[in-house]
Amino acid sequence: MSVHPLLVAVTPVAAYDMTSGRLWSVIAAVIGLAGVVVGGLALARPTGPWRRGAVVALVAGPACMVIGALVVAAAKGGPGTGYGIVGGFVDLAVGLVALVLGGVAAARIRRVT
């Protein structure tokens, strides 16, 4: 009796276990959230010390998205398997928000100066 290759059982991990996929998802989320915060501050205050925040957000957003995409691409199972696939999709969204905030802030800073 042979097992179909698509029906391989994946053992779920506990909800609080920190696997490598989940760790990379958390790292990317921290980078992305930092980009969102700094990009939002640069958008709110286009003059002053947060002018470079637009550049930070424009770097942090794609970095978050790339790490999130790598986590999603490397995942061998769905949600609850410990591969961090849910966090990877969250990273894609957070990175996009940081990228948009950084782009709008950079355009506003260019207009103000």
ABEGO torsion letter per residue (X at the ends): XBBBAAABBBBBBBAABBBAAAAAAAAAAAAAAAAAAAAAAAAABABEAAAAAAAAAAAAAAAAAAAAAAAAAABABBBGAGAGAAAAAAAAAAAAAAAAAAAAAAAAAAAAX
